[in-house]
Amino acid sequence: PQFSENGTRCVLSSSSEFPEGFFTPQERKDGGIVIYFIIILYMFLAVSIVCDDYFLPSLEIISECLGLSQDVAGATFMAAGSSAPELVTAFLGAFVTKGDIGVSTILGSAIYNLLGISAACGLFSSVVSRLSCWPLFRDCLAYTISAAAVLAMISDNRIYWYESASLLLIYGCYILILCFDIKINQFLMKKFSPCCTCFTKAMEENAEQQPLVGWRDESGPLIRQQSRTDSGIFQDELDYSQLSTSLHGLDEISEDHPNVFTMPEADMKRILWVLSLPIITLLYLTIPDCRRQFWRNWFMVTFLISAAWISAITYILVWMVTIAGETLGIPESVMGLTLLAAGTSVPDTVASVLVARKGNGDMAMSNIVGSNVFDMLCLGIPWFIKTAFINTSGPIEVNSSGLTYTAISLICSVGFIFLAVHLNGWKIDKKLGIICLVLYLVFTVLSILYELGIIGNNPTRVCGN
């Protein structure tokens, strides 16, 4: 953002960061915008196919090989893969477009991730998923610390190399805590279960209603199983009745997975399948399908290529949304908080809803909060490279107007999601979805009013207008 003589803040148009559209503004207004909407819907379909057929299956095999629990897998690999677009955007912002992280980008996507995706998981999932106290508390705490660190850094409008290095250090500590997750979890359960009823109640319900492998009743329902040979996503052959809790039933390795070109039975799915054949073919030719016995050991290649595809599809999606919003005359700051925030978080939304539908609530919630931690610390990587190796003479200049509002909103949204889950009895269902949706709409409306200068002293306009 730049400042004009009268103190009004002006932001660069989002479309200035993308190539020119394939229609002139007049052609778009005369009906060309319909093509943009068709491309947007097609990109949504493409993201769901990449996530469902390649990204999540590769994630399951990684989790199985490393012996990760659902929540740790969700907070690390799943968060990193589905947040690949944000990492690319952060690098572009630091090195190519020289734009800085405006209040609307961080605030919009962070609040959408927390409340918007939680709402989608609750409303679009027919399965009621049980949640555990510790993973959600751990991720919310890590997110609050990382958000506070970013906000403290940009408070003086300058970022030094040691500040960006501290962001990477915080993320390193978070990963270290995840490595010793079981031991920390056991210690806290023993320590706090007598005085914290939510721990006891949630764990007992979890043990009774939806026993996931990894939660064994060896030394009481409060202690997680020490062994991590089974990730909780995969099931032992003995636990065949719990097959529904695995994502794709990948444990049936003896039978090879059906071909992606197998036509579905239902009529509606057949229509979608025919429409998505070009995407299915392109992905089939470029990504090894690790669900098939032949490609099973190529799961890391599948993970990396599917993350790259997710980034490319998200880029096209955000580009189309930006031009469509501009054509419809939606103000720039409103776009940043709504359409663009939701657009860059499409992979997170799709991945979280898909795992929530399978009853893996911890994995969905850890992905939601874990991807936010990853997004915050994504900023540290390009900043560190720029300040430590490229531009060593001085700090990076950023603008931090609206900082106080950002801090309050982020911390409130974390508090609200934790409180909402607690009051809802530690489960993801339609009720939680509606609560999160209402909270998201309230936060968004307040943010838009703030960005437009209707509340607070923050008048903004697009530069050149």
N, C-alpha and C positions, 0 to 999 in steps of 0.2 A: 504494500500500500504506500501511496505518496500523499502528501498534504498540500492543499491549495492555500492561497493567501488568506482566505477567511477561516482556515483551521478545519475545513471539511476534509474527511479522509476519503481518498478515492482509491478504488481497487482496480487492478488490471482485469480486463474481460477474460473469463475462463477460456473462451474460444481462441484467444490469442496464443494459447499453449498447444493448440491442435492444428493439423493441416486444414486448408480451405475445404468446405463441403463440396459435394458434386452437383449442387444446385445453387443458383443465385438466390439472395434473400427474397426476391419477388416470386421466383418459381416455387420456392418453399411455401410461401403464403398462398399461392394459387393451387396448392394440393400436393406439392412435392414432399411435404412433411409426413404424409402417409407412408412413404417409402422408408423414412427414418424410423417410424414406429414399428414397421414390419421387421426392420433390421434389429431394433431393440429387443423385440419379442423373440426373434431367432437366436440372438446372443444369450438370452435367458435360458433357452432350450439347450444351447451348446454347453453352457456352464454346468447345467444339471447332468448332462450326459458324461462330461469329463469327470465330474465329481463321483457320480454313481458307478461308472464302469471302470475307471482307472485310478483316480486319486484316493478314494476311500479303501478299495481293496489293497493298494500298495501300502497304505497306512496301517492296515491290519497286520500285514506280514511283517512290517518294520516293528510293530508293537510286540508281535509274537517272538520275533528273533531277539529283541532287546529285553523281553520280559516286562514291558511297561504296563501299568494299570490303565484303565480307560481314561481317567481324568488326566494322568500325566501325558498320555499320547495326545489327548485333545489340546492340552496346554502347550505342547512343544511342536511336534511334527505337523499336526493338523493346523495349528495356529500359524506356523511359519509358511506352510504351503498355501493356505487360503489367503494369507496376507502378502503373498508375493507381489500383487499389484501395488500395494502401499509402499513396499520397499523400492520398487521401480520408480514410483512417483516421487519418493523422497530423494532418490539419486538425481532424477530429472530436475527437481526443484533446486537442488544444491549446485549442479554442474551445468545444466543446459539452459533452462528458462530463467535461472537466477531469481525465481520467485521465492517468497518465504512462506512459512506455515501460518496462514491467516487464521484468525480466531474461528472463522466459520468452518474451515476444513477439519481441524483437530476436534472442535466441539461437536460438529455435526456427525462425523463418522464415529466418534467415541460414544456419543449418546445413542446413536442409531444402533451400534453394535450391542450395547448393553440392554437397552429397552426394546428397540425395534426387533432384534433377532430373537430375544426372549419371548416377545409377543408372538412372532411367527412360529416358534417352536411349540408354544402352548396351543395356538389356534389351528395349526395345520397338522398336528400330531393326534392320531386317534388313540394312541397308547399313553397311559398315565405313567410318567417316568419318576421313579424315586430319586431323591438327591441325598448326598452325604454332606455333613456339616464341614468337615475339614477341607476337602478340595475347594469348595466355594469360598470359605474364609481365607484360605491360603492365596487364591488367585485375586480376590478382592483387595487383600492387604498389599500384595505385590503391585497391583494396578494403582492403588492410591499412592504408594511410595514413588512409583515411576512417574506418575502424573505430577506429583509435588516437585520431583526433581527437575522435570522439563520446565515447569512453570517458574521455579526458582532461577533456572538458568537464563530464561529469556526475559526476566523481570528488568534487567538493565539494558535490554536491546542488543546485547553483545554475547557471542558464544566463543569461549576460549578452548584451546585443545584439551586442557585438563578437565573442563566441564563435560565435553563430549565423551572423554575417556571414562568419566565417572558413570555415565549412562550405560556404557558397555559393561562396566564393573557390576552395576546393579543387576543387569540381565544375567551376568555370569553367576552372581549369588543366587538368583532365582532358579537357574538351572541346577546349581549345586543342591539347593533345598529339594528340588524335584528328584534328584538322584537318591537322596536319603529319605524320600517321602514316607515310606512304610514305618521306619524307625521313629521319625518325628511324630507321625500319626499315632502310633502305639503309645508313645510317651504322653502325648496330650490327652488321649482317651483315658489312660490310667489316672492322670492328674486331675482332669476336669469333669469326668463323667459323674462323680458324686454330686457336684454343685451345679452342673449344667444339664438340665433336663432335656434340652433339645438334642444333645448328643445321644443320650440314652434312648430317648423315645424314637428318634429317627433311625438309629441303628437296629433297634428291636423290630420296628416295622419293616425295615429293609430286609432283615433276616427272615421274617415271617412271609412277607408278600412276594418279594422278587429277589431270591438269592442268586447273586451273580457269583460266578467262580472267582475266587480271589477274596471273597468274604466267607470264611468258614467259621463254624461254631466250635472252634477247638478250645479256646480259653474265654468263652463268653462271646456274645454277639458284638462286643465293642472292639474287639481286636481283629485287625486285618491279617489275613494269612501272610506269614513271613516269606514263603516261597513266591517267586514271581515268574515261574516257568510258564504259567498260563496268564495271559494278559487280562483276562476278564472279558475280552472280546471273543476270543476263541473258546470253545467248550471241549471238555473231555468227552470221549465217546460215551461214558457212563451218564453224562449230563444231557442226554439226547432230548429230554423233555424241555430243556431250557434253550433249545435251538433258536427260539424266537429272539433271545437276547443277543445273539450274534448278528453281525451286520448282514452278511450275505451267506452265512452257512459255509464259510470257506474251509471248514474242517473236513468236509466231505471230499478230500483231495483224490481219493481213489477214483471217483467219477469226475471226468473232465468237465469243465464249465461249458454250458451251451454257447454256441457261436453268437456273436453280437448281431449277426444277420438273420437270426431266427425271428420270424414274425410273431408278435404278441397275439393272444387269443381275443381280448376285448376289442370292440369296434373302434372306440375312441383312441385307444392306445395304438391301434393299427394306423389310423390317420396320422397321428403324431410321428409314428415310426417311419412312414413313407416320406413325410415332410423333412424328417431329420436324417434321411439316408445320406445326403452329401456330407454332413458332419460325421456320422458314424463311419463312413468309408475313409474320410480324411484322417480321423483319429486312429482307426484300425491300421492304416498304412504307416502312421508316424509313431505310435506308442505301443510297446510290447504289453500284451494283456497278461498281467501276472496272475490272473485267476486260472489261467490254463497251465497245465502241468509243464509244458515245454518252456514257458517263459517265467516260471515261478521264481527262479533265482535272479531274475532281472528286475526285482521289485524296486530297487533304488533308482534305476534308470526310468522306470514307469513313474515314480514319485516326482523326479526332477522334470521330466518332459511334460507331465500333466500340469505341474506348477507353472511351467513356461507357457503352456496353452491357456491356462486360467488367466495369466497376466495379459496375454495378447487379446483374448476375448473381452476381458474387462476394459482394456484400453479402448477397443472399438465401441463397447457399450457406453462408456463415459463420454467419448467423443460424440456419439449420436445423441445422447441425452443432452449434452451441452448445447448443440446446435438446435435441437428441438425446443429446448427451454428458451433460447434466445429468440427463436422465431415466434414463440407464443408470448414473448414480452415479459417473461418471469424475471424479476430483479436478480442481479448477480449474487447478492448476499443470500437471498432466499434459496437460490439454486445450490449454493455451497452447502447449506444446512439440510436440504431435503433430497433432491434428486441425485446430486453428485455424491453425497454421503452414502445414500442407499446404493448407488451404482457401483462405487468402489468396494462395497461390502457384500455384493451379490454372492461371491464364492463362499464367504463365511455363512451367509444366510442359508444357502442351498445345503452346504455340508452339515450345518447344525440341525436343520430340519430333518435331513435324511437319517442322521444317527438318533435324533429324538424319537422318530417314528418307529425305530427298532427297540425303543425302551432304554437306550443308553444315555440317560439324563446327565450323569456326571461328565461324560465326554462332551456333550453338547454345551453345557455351561462352562466347562473348562476351556473349550474352544472360543466361546464368546468373550470371556474375560482375558484368556491367554493371548488371543489375537490382538486385544487392545494393549496389553503389556508389550507385545512384539511391535505393534505400530509405534508406540511411544519411543521404544528403543531403536526402531528402524531409523529414526532421525539421527541417532548417535553415530551410526556407521558413516554416512556421507559427511556429516559435520566433522568427525574425527579425521577422515581421510583428507578433507579439504584444509583443516587448520593445522594438522600435524605434518602433512607431506607436500601439499600443493601451494597453499597461500599461508606460509609460515610467518609473514611479516606482522599480521594483526588478526584480530578476531573477526568472525562473520557477523555482519549487521543484520538483525531481524527486527521486525516491528511487533510489539506486544500489547497493542491497545486492546482494551477489553479483558485484560489479564485476570482481574479480580473476579469478574463475572464467570470467566472460564473455570477458574479454580473452584468457585462455589458450585457451579453446575456439575462439574465432573465428580466432585466429592459427594454431592447430594445424590447423583444418579447411582453411584456405587452403593451408598447407604440405602437408597430406596429399593434397589434390586435385592439386597441382602434381607431387608426387612420384609419385603413382599414374599420372598421364598419362605422365610421363617413363619410368617402369619398364615401362609398357605399350607403349612404342615410338611415342608420339605418335599414337595412334588411339583412336577411340571404338568399342568393340565389347562383346560380351556379358561378356568377362572383366573389363573396366573397370567395367561395370554391377554385377557381383557384388561386386567390391572396394568400390565406393562404397556399395552397399547395406549391407554388413557394417559399414563404418565409421560410416554413418549410424545404424544400430541401436545400436552401441556408444556413440556420443556421446549419443543420445537417452536410453538407459537411465541413463547417468551423470548426465545433466541432470535426469531425473525423480527419481532418488535424492537428488540435491542439493536440488531444489525441495521434496521431501517431508521434508527434514531428516534423512534416513537417513545421508547422508554430509555432512560439513561442519556448521557451526553456523548453520543457516538454517531453523528450524522455521516453517512457513507454514500458515495455515488461512484459510478463506473468512470474511470479516467477518460477524458475526451468528450464526455457527455455534458 
